[in-house]
Every structure is written in structure tokens, then in C-alpha cells.
Amino acid sequence: MRLLLTLAFRNVLRQRRRSLLTALSMAGGYILCSLSFSLVNGSYSNIIRIFTEDQTGHIQIHKDDYVNRARIYKTIDNPGQVAAILEAHSRITAFTPRVYAPALSYAGEQSSPAQVIGVDPQLEPVTSRLKEKITTGTWISQDPDTDGYYGALVGQGIADALEIAVGSELILISQGADGSIANDIYIVAGIVGTSRSQDRLRVILPLTAAQEFLALDSRVHEFAMLIDDIDDARIVAAELQEFMPTLTVSPWQVVQETFYKSMEADKRGNQVTLGIILFIVFIGVLNTVLMSVLERTREFGVLKAIGSRPATILLLITLETSILATFSLAIGFVLAFPVIAWFTSVGIALPQPIDMGGVSFGFLTGELSPRVMLLPMLIIYVYAILVSIPPGIRAARVPPTQAMQTF
């Protein structure tokens, strides 16, 4: 085996032109595959990150089937105990409680339907991007102003419908958890989002103000949280479920099932494209290896004439291809790494943002990870070994007399 390795290595060095052509083919195939993997994975990861960090979070906790059948009375009655469990969990980086309720909003003679959301002014900004979406005004405070009014953030759609601005009075009417009529006056502290965003019909109140408005006392409808690795959302959710058997702990894939399924369907469509790219790489590697073997038919005839076994010739060709693949992939890795790193950190701005599941996607970015760099490397290496077998079998079977007559 050592002798074959030495001979294979010398053959690679001796056949500089053929070796260079094969190496360029494999290196180019690796760069193409790794960049495609990076852009596909990076794009989906970016979309999912934007979507979950917008408001959903990576994991949510509710009472019973609140996700599918939201009711004001389906509340988490012991939010303090839940918060203590979340604070003690090492993988949870941030969490926030929330309350929800439908309402009617009024200002002057105008009215508009609204979704009231009560958020913790301290915990919400580190769990979601709600604070970043304020276009006019300021973030809400947990405490009322000097006149006893709480501040509220309103979506741009409600602001346009009611013709209100920062500092205007906003009247909300809804139903309390105890069956009473909920109504109160708030001061607009800021405007959120745009007239086309998901926040356009929302009214965001401080958590205590929303609980008082809806007669919820200290109860909440939801805990949303972020974890250190979104890919482990299902695992962490299962761990939390063991500590909270009376509540329902759901990863984002369950909370936003429609969005998740649309992403998975789109991924499967892109897998076809990746398959075509891999097939092109396969054909390119096969062509270069096959031509290399055909040009050396006379050489293999001489080897067989001096007593080399067919299995030895097949193994020699496989070793030569393996050595070439190793050097080619090393070169491809060195060339691909900075390109993928640039796409990951900078990316390319799309001329027109793409809307996917309600998320505006404006940048084409990549992903730099062991999977992106090593999986194409493994595929190309296996391809190289596999494509060397048919030419190797042909070279091993050709009669010495016929092979030595080939020029």
C-alpha cells in the first residue's frame, strides 16, 4: 500500500497538466457547492431570525390551546413561578410576558378595530424588535404620567384611520376577563411600523395598564422567549414542558405553523436546484477524471504487461484521484472561505425587497458554519472517488496488447 501511495503521488506530480485541470474542476465545484449551500441556508436562517425576533420569539408558553383558540380567560395564573423557572434555565437569553385582547379604538368621531397587546416595558425590548419599529414618538413607560394617563403605542394603520398623532388621546373599549365592559383613555406615546406592516392595527400598552384594563389582575396570556440557539427550540421546549405540566410550551415551529410549513416547502424546492448544481459538479469531475484515464491507456497497458493485477491498477487510479481531491478541496476551501465570510457579514442588498410569510427580506446573506464548509467537501470527495471507479475498471480490463497500441 505504501508503494502504491508513493507511485500515485508521483504520477500526480508528473502529470502536471492533467492534474491541474482535474484540481481546478474539483476546486471550482467545491466553491460553487459551498457558496450555494451558504446562500440558501443563510437566506432561510435570516428570514427565520427576523420573523421570530420580530415578536414570536423562539418558544412561547400558554394555557391549554391558546395558540389555536385564543380566549381572554385562558391565562397563566402564576406568572411569577414561570418567570423564576425561565430565569433559572441556562439556555434562555431573554423572555417577556404579554396579554392580548381585541378592542375598538376611538378618537373624535373616528373608530377602528384594534388588537391590544400588553408588554413589559423593561423585558420586551430585549426579547423582540418592537421598540426598534417606533417611527415617531418614544417608548412606553410602566408608570402613568402626572395626569394619571398611561402611554400607548399605536400602529400606523390605526393612526391613519383615527387621524391621531403623538400626544393625542385614544379611547379603547373591550371586554374584561370578568365579563365587564373595559374602557379607558390613553395618550399616544408613539407610532409603530407602517400602514402595511403587521403592527398597523395594534395598540401596545404597558403590561400593568393592560392587565388593569382587561381585569386580569397579575395574570398573563403568554410568555415569549429567546434561546441561545434557535435550532434547539424543540429540545428546550420539551425540557421546559417537564417543569410546567399544566401549561403548553410550544416552539416557534408550532406557534407559527403556517410560516414554518411555507419555509419547509420552499426549502424542498431549493433542494432541487442544489441537486442540479451537484449533478453539474458530478459531470464535471467525471469528465476530467475519465479524460485523464483515457489519455493514459498506453501507460496502463505497460503496467499490465509487466505483471500488474487489474485490482492494483484500479486502486492506483482511485488513490491518484483521492490525492488530487484532497489538494483540490484544500485549495477550494482557502478560496471559498473569504467569499462566504463576506456574504455572511455583509451580503448583497436586493433591488426590491422580497416578502416571505409577512417578513420583508431585503438582503441576500450567507451562512458560515461547519455544515456549509464541510458538507460540500464530503460530497465532492465522495463524488471524486465514485467517478474514478468506472474509468479504473475500464483501465483494469483493457488487454495489454490493445492498450499498448493506443496513442
LUMRO-591304 format. One record per atom (N, C-alpha, C): residue in three letters; z, y, x. Coordinates in steps of 0.02 Angstrom, whole numbers, plus 50000, padded with zeros to 5 digits. Layout:
<pts>
ALAZYX ...
</pts>
This chain:
<pts>
MET500004994050041 MET500005000050000 MET500005006350043 ARG500395006150099 ARG500415012050142 ARG499735013350173 LEU499385007750191 LEU498715008450220 LEU498225011450169 LEU498285009250106 LEU497845011950054 LEU497985019350042 LEU498615021250043 LEU498795028350033 LEU498505032550090 THR498565030050151 THR498295033750208 THR497535034450203 LEU497205028950185 LEU496475029050177 LEU496265033650120 ALA496625033550064 ALA496465037850007 ALA496545045150026 PHE497075046750063 PHE497195053650084 PHE496645056050131 ARG496445051750178 ARG495915053650224 ARG495255054550188 ASN495115050350139 ASN494495051050100 ASN494475057650063 VAL495055059650037 VAL495095066050001 VAL494935071750048 LEU495215071550109 LEU495095076950158 LEU494385076750184 ARG494105070750191 ARG493425070050218 ARG492905072750169 GLN493025071550105 GLN492525073550054 GLN492725080450026 ARG492665085450068 ARG492925092050050 ARG492575094949989 ARG491915094349987 ARG491545097449932 ARG491725094049866 ARG491695087349865 ARG491865083849803 ARG492585085049784 SER493025084749832 SER493745085749819 SER493875092649790 LEU493535097649819 LEU493625104549795 LEU493385105249723 LEU492805102249707 LEU492545102549639 LEU493015099249589 THR493265093449607 THR493735089849563 THR494385093749555 ALA494625096549611 ALA495255100249609 ALA495195106449564 LEU494625109949571 LEU494515115949529 LEU494485114049456 SER494165108449441 SER494115106249371 SER494795104749342 MET495215101149379 MET495885099449354 MET496325105549351 ALA496295109849402 ALA496715115849402 ALA496515120449344 GLY495865121249333 GLY495635125349277 GLY495845122449211 GLY495805115749205 GLY496025112549143 GLY496765113549131 TYR497155113149184 TYR497875114349176 TYR498035121449155 ILE497695126249187 ILE497815133249169 ILE497635134549096 LEU497065131849075 LEU496845132649005 LEU497345129548957 CYS497565123448972 CYS498035119948927 CYS498715123448925 SER498985125248982 SER499645128348984 SER499645135148950 LEU499105138948961 LEU499065145548928 LEU498995144748852 SER498605139848830 SER498535138648758 SER499205136548728 PHE499555131848761 PHE500205129748737 PHE500685135648734 SER500675139748785 SER501135145548789 SER501005150448733 LEU500375152148720 LEU500215157048669 LEU500375154448599 VAL500225148048586 VAL500375145148521 VAL501125144848509 ASN501495141948557 ASN502225141448549 ASN502555148248548 GLY502315152848592 GLY502615159448594 GLY502505163348530 SER501905162848502 SER501755166448440 SER502195164048383 TYR502245157448375 TYR502665154848321 TYR503405156448333 SER503625155848395 SER504325157448409 SER504475164748395 ASN503995169148411 ASN504085176248398 ASN504115177748324 ILE503675174548285 ILE503675175548213 ILE504335173148182 ILE504555167248202 ILE505175164448176 ILE505775168748196 ARG505775171148258 ARG506325175448280 ARG506355181948240 ILE505775185048230 ILE505765191248191 ILE505995189948120 PHE505755184448091 PHE505915182948021 PHE506665181548012 THR506945177248055 THR507645175348047 THR508125181048065 GLU507965184948116 GLU508395190348136 GLU508325196448092 ASP507815196448049 ASP507745202048002 ASP508315202247953 GLN508495196547923 GLN509065196247878 GLN509315189047869 THR508865184247869 THR509055177447852 THR509585174547899 GLY509515175847964 GLY509955172648013 GLY509715165548027 HIS510055162348073 HIS509875155448091 HIS510195150348045 ILE510785151948019 ILE511155147447974 ILE511495151747921 GLN511545149147860 GLN511895152547806 GLN512385147847772 ILE512925150747746 ILE513435146947710 ILE513495149847639 HIS513485145347589 HIS513525147447519 HIS513975142647481 LYS514075144347418 LYS514425140047371 LYS513915135947332 ASP513995129247334 ASP513565124747296 ASP512815126047311 ASP512415126847257 ASP511685127647264 ASP511485134947257 TYR511875139547285 TYR511735146647277 TYR511045148547304 VAL510805145047356 VAL510145146647385 VAL509595145947333 ASN509625140647292 ASN509095139347242 ASN509245142447174 ARG509885142947156 ARG510075145847091 ARG510635150847102 ALA510445156947120 ALA510935162047136 ALA511285164447072 ARG511935164347072 ARG512345166847017 ARG512925170947045 ILE513105176147011 ILE513615180647038 ILE514285177347045 TYR514415172147004 TYR515065168747006 TYR515105163247058 LYS514545161547091 LYS514555156447144 LYS514755159747209 THR515395160347219 THR515645164247275 THR516045159847324 ILE516095162247385 ILE516525159247436 ILE517205162547428 ASP517695158647404 ASP518345161547385 ASP518815162447444 ASN518675159547500 ASN519135160147558 ASN518745162647619 PRO518465168647617 PRO518045171047672 PRO518425171747737 GLY519085172947734 GLY519475173547795 GLY519495167047834 GLN519575161447799 GLN519585154847832 GLN518895153247862 VAL518375154847825 VAL517705153647850 VAL517575157747913 ALA517775164147912 ALA517675168447970 ALA518055165848031 ALA518655163048020 ALA519045160248076 ALA518685154248107 ILE518385150048066 ILE518005144248092 ILE517405146548132 LEU517045151548106 LEU516455154048140 LEU516635157448207 GLU517185161048208 GLU517395164348270 GLU517585159248323 ALA517845153448302 ALA518065148348350 ALA517485144048376 HIS516915144248343 HIS516355140048363 HIS515995143148423 SER515915139348476 SER515645142048539 SER514905143848536 ARG514525140948489 ARG513805141948488 ARG513595147548441 ILE514065150348403 ILE513905155748357 ILE513995162348393 THR513465166248397 THR513485172648433 THR513645178548389 ALA513505178148325 ALA513655183548278 ALA513625180948207 PHE514015183948162 PHE514005182048092 PHE514215188048050 THR514035187747986 THR514205193147940 THR514255190547869 PRO514725193047828 PRO514755191247757 PRO514325196047716 ARG514095193647658 ARG513685197747613 ARG513835196047541 VAL513685200747496 VAL513685199547424 VAL513025202047395 TYR512815198947341 TYR512175200647310 TYR512255201447234 ALA511835205647205 ALA511815206247132 ALA511215210347111 PRO510895208547056 PRO510355212847029 PRO510665218846994 ALA510305224346991 ALA510575230446959 ALA510005234846937 LEU510175239846898 LEU509725245246881 LEU509965251546916 SER509495255146947 SER509665261346982 SER509385267246944 TYR509775272546943 TYR509575278646906 TYR509675284746951 ALA509255289746939 ALA509325296346969 ALA508955301146925 GLY509305305746895 GLY508985310346848 GLY508725306546788 GLU508085307246773 GLU507775303746717 GLU507375297646739 GLN507405295946803 GLN507035290346830 GLN507485284246837 SER507185278346833 SER507555272046841 SER507115267046878 SER507445262146908 SER507085256946946 SER507535250846953 PRO507245244846949 PRO507645238846964 PRO507825238847038 ALA508385235647053 ALA508615235547122 ALA508995229147136 GLN509005227247198 GLN509435221747221 GLN509985224747264 VAL510595224147240 VAL511165226747277 VAL511395221547328 ILE511485223847389 ILE511735219647443 ILE512325223047475 GLY512895219647477 GLY513485222247510 GLY513535219347579 VAL513585223547631 VAL513605221247700 VAL514205224247736 ASP514425220847788 ASP514965223447830 ASP514665228347880 PRO514865234647879 PRO514545239747923 PRO514635238347997 GLN515155234448016 GLN515255232848087 GLN514895226548108 LEU514895221348065 LEU514605214848084 LEU513855214448071 GLU513605217848020 GLU512895217348002 GLU512415219548058 PRO512555225148093 PRO512075227348144 PRO511985222548202 VAL512485218248216 VAL512415213448271 VAL512135206748247 THR512045205948181 THR511785199748153 THR511075200448128 SER510885206248105 SER510205207448079 SER509935213948106 ARG509305215348089 ARG508975221548112 ARG508975226948058 LEU509425226348010 LEU509445231047954 LEU509545238247978 LYS509995239248025 LYS510135246048049 LYS509525249048083 GLU509135244848117 GLU508555247348153 GLU507995249648106 LYS508035247548042 LYS507495249147996 LYS507615255647957 ILE508145259247974 ILE508275265747941 ILE507755270747966 THR507375273447920 THR506855278347939 THR507105285447932 THR507575286647886 THR507855293247875 THR508605292447860 GLY509015296747888 GLY509725296447874 GLY510115292547926 THR510715290247905 THR511175286847951 THR511425280347921 TRP511745276447963 TRP512045270147942 TRP512645271447897 ILE512785266647853 ILE513335267547805 ILE514015266347838 SER514525269247809 SER515215268547833 SER515615264247785 GLN516115260847812 GLN516545256647771 GLN516985260847724 ASP517095267047742 ASP517545271347703 ASP517145276447662 PRO517415278647605 PRO517075283847564 PRO517135290647598 ASP516735295447574 ASP516765302247601 ASP517365305947573 THR517425312247588 THR518005316147566 THR518035316947491 ASP517465316147456 ASP517455316647383 ASP517555309947350 GLY517645304647390 GLY517765297947362 GLY517135293947347 TYR516565296247371 TYR515935292647359 TYR515745288447420 TYR515535282347407 TYR515275278147460 TYR514545279747474 GLY514335278947536 GLY513645279847553 GLY513235273547538 ALA512595274347528 ALA512145268747513 ALA511485269647549 LEU511205264047571 LEU510525264047597 LEU510055261647543 VAL509505265047533 VAL509035263047480 VAL508355261647512 GLY507995256947483 GLY507315255447506 GLY506845261047489 GLN506295261447527 GLN505815266847516 GLN505515266447447 GLY505425260447420 GLY505145259747353 GLY505585262947300 ILE506245261847305 ILE506705264947257 ILE506725272547268 ALA506725274647331 ALA506725281847344 ALA506115285347314 ASP505545282047317 ASP504935284947289 ASP504965284847212 ALA505205279347184 ALA505225278747111 ALA505715283647080 LEU506285284647113 LEU506805289047085 LEU506745296147111 GLU506295297247158 GLU506185303947187 GLU506835306647216 ILE507155302447258 ILE507785304447290 ILE507705304447365 ALA508175307647400 ALA508165308147472 ALA508885307647497 VAL508965308247562 VAL509635308047591 VAL510065313547561 GLY510665311747538 GLY511125316547507 GLY511095316447431 SER510595313247402 SER510535312947329 SER511045308047300 GLU511195309047235 GLU511635304447200 GLU511235298547172 LEU511525292647174 LEU511205286647149 LEU511695283047102 ILE511465281447043 ILE511875277946994 ILE511645270746989 LEU512125266046993 LEU511975258946988 LEU512335256046928 ILE511985251846890 ILE512275248346833 ILE512105240946840 SER512615236746833 SER512525229546839 SER513065226046798 GLN513135219546808 GLN513665215546775 GLN514145212946828 GLY514785213946815 GLY515295211546862 GLY515405204046856 ALA515725201246907 ALA515865194046906 ALA516345192046850 ASP516725196746825 ASP517195195246770 ASP516885196546702 GLY516235198046699 GLY515895199246635 GLY515885206546614 SER516205210846652 SER516225217846634 SER515575221346654 ILE515485227546629 ILE514905231546648 ILE515085235346711 ALA514695234246763 ALA514825237546827 ALA514395243846831 ASN514695249446847 ASN514315255646856 ASN514695260246903 ASP514325263846943 ASP514645268446991 ASP514115273147019 ILE514345278347052 ILE513915283447083 ILE513995283047158 TYR513435283347193 TYR513435283047266 TYR513005288747294 ILE513125290347357 ILE512735295547391 ILE512255292147440 VAL511615293947436 VAL511115290947480 VAL511245293147552 ALA511405288247595 ALA511535289747666 ALA510905288947708 GLY510435284747685 GLY509835283647724 GLY509305280047684 ILE508685280347709 ILE508125276847679 ILE507915271247727 VAL507785265247698 VAL507645259347738 VAL506935256947727 GLY506595255047781 GLY505935251847776 GLY505385256447752 THR504875253347724 THR504295256847697 THR504185254847625 SER503685257847594 SER503535256247524 SER503235249247516 ARG503055245847571 ARG502765239147568 ARG503215233847599 SER503785235747626 SER504215230847660 SER504645227147609 GLN504955221847633 GLN505385217747589 GLN506005221547566 ASP506165227047600 ASP506765230847582 ASP506635236447531 ARG506035236747505 ARG505845242647466 ARG506255243447402 LEU506505237947373 LEU506895238347310 LEU507625236447320 ARG507865237347381 ARG508555235547395 ARG509005241747399 VAL509625240647379 VAL510145245647388 VAL510705242247428 ILE510835244847487 ILE511335241847532 ILE511975245947528 LEU512525242647511 LEU513175245947506 LEU513655243047557 PRO514185246847575 PRO514715243847615 PRO515025237947577 LEU515245232847614 LEU515485226747582 LEU516055228047533 THR516535232047552 THR517105233447507 THR516875237047444 ALA516395241647452 ALA516145245347395 ALA515765240647347 ALA515375236047375 ALA515005231347332 ALA515485226447298 GLN516005224347332 GLN516495219847302 GLN516865223347245 GLU517035229547255 GLU517365233447203 GLU516895234547144 PHE516265236147158 PHE515765237347106 PHE515655231247062 LEU515645225247093 LEU515495219047058 LEU516125215247037 ALA516705218147047 ALA517345214947029 ALA517425208147063 LEU517285207947127 LEU517315201647165 LEU517965200947205 ASP518385206047205 ASP518975206147248 ASP518745205247321 SER518995200047355 SER518805198947425 SER518275193547433 ARG518015190947378 ARG517535185447381 ARG516845187847403 VAL516455183247433 VAL515785184847455 VAL515315179247432 HIS514675180647435 HIS514165175747415 HIS513875171947474 GLU513915174947533 GLU513545172047589 GLU513845174047656 PHE513805169347703 PHE513915170847774 PHE513255169247809 ALA512995174147846 ALA512395173047887 ALA512595173547960 MET512285169448002 MET512495169448072 MET511905168148118 LEU511995170148181 LEU511525168648234 LEU511865163948283 ILE511465159348313 ILE511735154748363 ILE511365155748428 ASP511595152448481 ASP511315153648547 ASP510615150748555 ASP510435145648515 ASP509775142648520 ASP509535140848449 ILE509035144348425 ILE508805143348357 ILE508525136248346 ASP508295132948399 ASP508035126248392 ASP508575121248372 ASP509205122948382 ASP509755118548365 ASP510085120448299 ALA509735124248257 ALA510025126548194 ALA510265120748150 ARG509865115548145 ARG510055109848104 ARG510685106348132 ILE510725105748198 ILE511295102348229 ILE511935106348217 VAL511915112848230 VAL512505117048221 VAL512705117248148 ALA512205117548103 ALA512365117548031 ALA512725111148011 ALA512515105548038 ALA512855099148023 ALA513565099148050 GLU513675102148108 GLU514355102548136 GLU514795106848092 LEU514535112548069 LEU514935116948027 LEU515075113747959 GLN514605109847934 GLN514705106647869 GLN515315102047869 GLU515465098947926 GLU516045094547931 GLU516695098447923 PHE516695104847945 PHE517295108947939 PHE517345112247870 MET516795112347832 MET516775115747767 MET516485111147715 PRO516825105747697 PRO516535100847649 PRO516435103647579 THR516795108847561 THR516735111547493 THR516185116847487 LEU515875118747543 LEU515355123747544 LEU514695120547566 THR514155124347561 THR513495121847581 THR513265125747641 VAL513175122247697 VAL512945125347759 VAL512205123447768 SER511775128447773 SER511045127247774 SER510725130747833 PRO510315127147872 PRO509925130547924 PRO509375134647893 TRP509065138847933 TRP508555143347906 TRP507965139547878 GLN507835133347902 GLN507285129447876 GLN507385127547803 VAL508015127247781 VAL508165125647711 VAL508205132147670 VAL508515137247699 VAL508585143647663 VAL507905146647648 GLN507465146447697 GLN506795149147689 GLN506295143447693 GLU506345138847646 GLU505945132747648 GLU505195134247643 THR505005138947600 THR504295140647592 THR504005143347656 PHE504365147847688 PHE504135150647752 PHE504085145147805 TYR504585140847807 TYR504595135447857 TYR503995130747847 LYS503855128847785 LYS503295124347772 LYS502635127647788 SER502575134147775 SER501955137547792 SER501855137847867 MET502395138747905 MET502345138647978 MET502145131748003 GLU502445126547975 GLU502285119747996 GLU501555118047980 ALA501315120147922 ALA500615118847904 ALA500145122547952 ASP500315128647970 ASP499895132448016 ASP499915129348085 LYS500495126648104 LYS500555123348169 LYS500095117248173 ARG500085113448118 ARG499655107448117 ARG498915109448124 GLY498735115048094 GLY498055117448101 GLY497895119348174 ASN498375122348208 ASN498265124248277 ASN498275118248324 GLN498605112848303 GLN498605106848344 GLN497895103948350 VAL497495104948298 VAL496795102748301 VAL496435106648356 THR496555113248359 THR496245117348410 THR496465115148479 LEU497115113848487 LEU497375111548551 LEU497065104848570 GLY496965100548519 GLY496655094048532 GLY495945094848558 ILE495585099648530 ILE494895100948554 ILE494905103348626 ILE495385107848642 ILE495435110348710 ILE495595104648759 LEU496045100248739 LEU496225094548781 LEU495625089848790 PHE495225089048737 PHE494625084748742 PHE494125087748792 ILE494035094348790 ILE493585097648837 ILE493825096648908 VAL494485097248918 VAL494775096048984 VAL494655088849006 PHE494755084248959 PHE494645077148974 PHE493925075848996 ILE493445078648961 ILE492735077648979 ILE492585080749047 GLY492875086649060 GLY492765089849125 GLY493025085849183 VAL493635083249176 VAL493915079049229 VAL493525072649237 LEU493345069449181 LEU492955063249183 LEU492295064349220 ASN491965069849205 ASN491315071149236 ASN491365071849312 THR491865075749335 THR491935076749406 THR492135070349443 VAL492585066449414 VAL492795060149445 VAL492215055149446 LEU491855054649390 LEU491295050049386 LEU490755051749436 MET490585058149443 MET490075060149491 MET490305058649562 SER490945059649575 SER491205058249641 SER491135050949659 VAL491265046449610 VAL491215039249622 VAL490485037249629 LEU490045039849587 LEU489335037949590 LEU489015039949656 GLU489205045649683 GLU488925047949747 GLU489165043649805 ARG489685039749794 ARG489965035649849 ARG489835028249837 THR489345026649796 THR489205019649782 THR489055015749846 ARG488645018649890 ARG488475015249953 ARG489105013749995 GLU489565018649994 GLU490185017750032 GLU490595011850005 PHE490625011349939 PHE491005005749910 PHE490654999049922 GLY489984999149926 GLY489614993049942 GLY489794990550012 VAL489854995250060 VAL490044993450128 VAL490744990350128 LEU491204993450090 LEU491894990750087 LEU491894983650060 LYS491494982550008 LYS491474975749980 LYS491154970850028 ALA490654973250067 ALA490304968950114 ALA490754966550170 ILE491244970650189 ILE491704968750243 ILE492324965150217 GLY492324963550152 GLY492844959350126 GLY493364962550080 SER493264968750062 SER493744972050016 SER493694968949947 ARG494264967949916 ARG494274965049849 ARG494124970449797 PRO493864968549738 PRO493734973449685 PRO494364977249664 ALA494934973549660 ALA495564976849641 ALA495764982149691 THR495624980849756 THR495794985649808 THR495384992049801 ILE494734991249786 ILE494304997149776 ILE494535001149715 LEU494694997649661 LEU494935001149601 LEU495575004949616 LEU496045001749653 LEU496665005049670 LEU496545010949717 LEU496065010249762 LEU495915015749808 LEU495665021849770 ILE495205020749723 ILE494945026449683 ILE495495029649642 THR495935025449614 THR496485028149574 THR496965032249617 LEU497105029949678 LEU497545033649724 LEU497225040249744 GLU496575040149759 GLU496235046349777 GLU496285051449720 THR496155049049660 THR496195053649602 THR496905056149591 SER497395051849602 SER498095053849595 SER498285059249645 ILE498065058249707 ILE498205063349759 ILE497865069949742 LEU497235069549720 LEU496875075749700 LEU497215079149641 ALA497435075149593 ALA497765077949534 ALA498415081549553 THR498785078549600 THR499425081649621 THR499295088449653 PHE498825088849700 PHE498665095249732 PHE498375100149682 SER497945097749637 SER497625102149588 SER498145105249541 LEU498615101149518 LEU499115103549471 LEU499595108349505 ALA499725107249569 ALA500145111949607 ALA499805118749611 ILE499155118649627 ILE498775124949629 ILE498755128249560 GLY498615124149508 GLY498595126849441 GLY499255129849419 PHE499805126649438 PHE500475129349421 PHE500595136149453 VAL500405136649517 VAL500505143049552 VAL500095148549520 LEU499485147049498 LEU499055152049467 LEU499255153549395 ALA499475148449358 ALA499635149349287 ALA500305152749276 PHE500785151549320 PHE501465154149309 PHE501485161749300 PRO501195165749345 PRO501225173049335 PRO500865175449272 VAL500305171949255 VAL499935173949195 VAL500365172749132 ILE500665166949128 ILE501085165349070 ILE501705169749069 ALA501995171249128 ALA502575175649131 ALA502385182649105 TRP501785184949121 TRP501565191549097 TRP501485191449021 PHE501175186248994 PHE501095185848922 PHE501765185448887 THR502255182148919 THR502915181348888 THR503295187948886 SER503275191748941 SER503655197948945 SER503305203948917 VAL502635204048920 VAL502255209948897 VAL501845208348835 GLY501395203448841 GLY500975201648784 GLY500395206548774 ILE500025205248720 ILE499445209448703 ILE499535212148633 ALA499465218548625 ALA499515221648559 ALA498885220148518 LEU498975217448458 LEU498415215948416 LEU498135222348385 PRO497475222948379 PRO497195229148350 PRO497415230148278 GLN497535224648242 GLN497765225048173 GLN498335220048163 PRO498945222248146 PRO499505217548137 PRO499335212248085 ILE499575206148097 ILE499465200548052 ILE500095199348011 ASP500005198447946 ASP500565196947902 ASP500615189447892 MET501175186547912 MET501285179347904 MET501955178247869 GLY501935176147806 GLY502545174847769 GLY502965181047758 GLY502645186847754 GLY503015193047744 GLY503245196347808 VAL503075193447866 VAL503265196247931 VAL502655199347963 SER502715205547984 SER502175209048018 SER502185207048091 PHE501635204148114 PHE501585201348182 PHE501075205448220 GLY501315209848266 GLY500875214548298 GLY500715213148370 PHE501065208248401 PHE500955206748472 PHE500815199348482 LEU500345197848526 LEU500205191048546 LEU500595189748610 THR501105185648605 THR501545184348662 THR501545176848677 GLY501755175248738 GLY501785168348759 GLY502505165948764 GLU502565159748785 GLU503235156848795 GLU503245153448863 LEU503745155148903 LEU503825152248970 LEU504415147348967 SER504265140948966 SER504785135848960 SER504565129548997 PRO505025125149012 PRO504835118849045 PRO504325114849005 ARG504375115048939 ARG503905111348897 ARG503195114148906 VAL503135120748906 VAL502475123848912 VAL502165122348981 MET502575122349033 MET502305121349100 MET502215113949119 LEU502665109649095 LEU502655102649118 LEU502245098149073 LEU502235099449007 LEU501855095048963 LEU501105094948979 PRO500775100848987 PRO500065100549007 PRO499965097249075 MET500455098149120 MET500405094849185 MET500405087349177 LEU500845084749135 LEU500885077549123 LEU500235075049091 ILE499985078849042 ILE499365076849007 ILE498775076449056 ILE498695081749097 ILE498135081849144 ILE498205076149194 TYR498805074749217 TYR498905069449267 TYR498735062649237 VAL498965061449176 VAL498805055149142 VAL498055054649130 TYR497745060149108 TYR497025060349098 TYR496665058349163 ALA496875061449218 ALA496545060149282 ALA496585052749301 ILE497165049749290 ILE497235042549307 ILE496805038349261 LEU496805040049196 LEU496415036049148 LEU495665036549161 VAL495425042649175 VAL494695043449185 VAL494465040449250 SER494925039149296 SER494725036049359 SER494635028449352 ILE494895025549298 ILE494855018249290 ILE494145015849276 PRO493775018749226 PRO493085016349213 PRO492625016949273 PRO492605022649309 PRO492185022849369 PRO492425017949423 GLY493085017049427 GLY493355012349475 GLY493145005249461 ILE493145003449397 ILE492924996749377 ILE492184995849394 ARG491785001049381 ARG491075000549397 ARG490964999549472 ALA491335003649512 ALA491265002949585 ALA491494996149609 ALA492014993349577 ALA492274986849598 ALA491804981149580 ARG491404982049528 ARG490974976649504 ARG490264976849533 VAL490054982449561 VAL489374982949586 VAL489264978149644 PRO488724974349645 PRO488584969749700 PRO488484973649765 PRO488734970949822 PRO488664974549886 PRO487944976049905 THR487494971249894 THR486784972249912 THR486484978049872 GLN486644978349808 GLN486384983749766 GLN486684990449785 ALA487344990349799 ALA487684996549816 ALA487434999449882 MET487294995149931 MET487074997549996 MET486365000049996 GLN485994998449942 GLN485315001049936 GLN485295007849901 THR485875010249878 THR485925016549842 THR485985022249892 PHE485625027749878 PHE485655033549923 PHE485905039649884 
</pts>
